[in-house]
Amino acid sequence: MDSIESARRVTAALAAAGITDVVLAPGSRSAPLAYALAEAAERGELRIHVRVDERVGAFTALGLALGAQRPAAVVTTSGTAVGELLPAVMEANHAAVPLVVLSADRPEELRGTGANQTTRQPGLFGVHVRAAMDVPAGTDPAPFLARALAEARGASGPAGPVHVNLAFRDPLVPSIDGAAGSAGAARSEAGTEPGTATATSAVTAPDITTAPQRTTTTPAPSGDGARTVVVAGHGAGELAAVFAQHLGLPLLAEPSSNARFGLSVIGAYRLLLERFGPQIERVVVFGRPTLSRPVAALLARTDVERALYVPEPQAWFEEGRRSERLISTLDELLAFAGRGADDWLGEWRKAGARAEAALQLHLADEPVLTGLHVADAVWENTTDNLVLGSSNPIRDVDLMATGDWHPLEVYANRGLAGIDGTISTAAGIALAAGIPTRLLVGDLTFLHDAGGLLLGTGEEEPDLQVVVLNDSGGGIFGLLEHGNPATLERYGSAVERLFGTPHSANLAALAEGFGVPHRLISTADELDAALEEPIRGRSVLEVRTDRAALRAMHARVKQAVLDAVGR
């Protein structure tokens, strides 16, 4: 079997598995896949998205998989191109996203010989993939693809990324009118049987491969009348909101839980935990909490009974490493949580309403726009999909978002919570179903993935608006220990240089260079007006703010909330 026929069988396997989107970065060794994909696209079997940067391509594929809720593939040539995919593969691993990596490679006889762009690609992603397949040149790749795609969808554990490494020999282009498309003649191919042990190096490495085990075999005592709260972390879903409202329990829901709606939602909950934390007796956790230190402290308390709902294997923790009781059925979870104590939810709701009012009053007195202003406006004015960048933006939304409004769907890369690839992920989400998408990021996140704005001539353009809160550096570090006055007194210049990472990048010029319209926003009215406009094509809204005043502003906000609700 020559390389072109092998590549055609790859694309046939992708189409048969229902994969409709493939992101391709240009390269020579991957040429057979490029030609086969072009043929499949002509037949209407799939869409190709071309990106010159492999890291951008991988995160775009990640976003496509997230937005469409089905596997998406990324194709690269050999060498460093494959290594560029690692950050997206790591995120996909911990977020259980079915990302299919197809890397082209030299045949076995050229490996280890110093051949150009040749390294040991099999096993490159280690524990971060559910399966790794090395397909020798001349071998039918279909059985390997079938096994890999099954693992990507969660055949042996959580869904997640897979790696299929495909070796190709010359010629690498289709034969035209019977003539070989390469100067080199095709070599005779060693006939390795498909699917044999020597033809594959399979690494199946889900974090949990069996059904979750509970921490105890005895039934949980009824929680009726207990002071229980429901924590909805990333990916919790609507069930968390329904569960909390059904039992009359306070719901502490992160924005990307997609559970932040309903009568049980408590706004500004992380500030209220200082007031209500000592009274909490039980906690029910849906999804993966990642944003708040007060919530992390609550889940670490040994005097509080805690249960984590795990109806199926999860990718974000290893079995035996969580201290909560693992519960896999709703009946047992309902019995554990029980109905809330009399007026328990009512007390939280009153405090939450006072906290939200205090926040709005305080922000009205701020002389300039802050991240909290932007977060409030973005949440309230987003009717389509919303993507939240890591660091301060998602935490600002967590503080400001109410339960009275919810965007269509909220996404965030919380598998590993990195800032890399965020624009590309959002672009993939927007392209997946053609839904206009708004992205809120900080300036460093924007700069880190500015290459995600690059589109080749003729490439499909996503309807994507990027809202950038530009404080000329890493604002989140000023809110952490690095911003303590004592630390700054001793290490002030080092903290600013090594953590604050100040810059003077011209975001308007950068956007213009990529052909993306840019608008500088200076007032709250301008921001609301811009956010109310429909999202068509790509655009950048920039809001500049002062990072130096951030810590003091958050201290004032916290004090205002505590004064409003009482300690």
Summary of the structure (lengths in Angstrom):
residues: 567
radius of gyration: 25.5
end to end distance: 74.1
largest distance: 83.5
contacts: 2043
relative contact order: 0.11
helix: 42%
strand: 16%
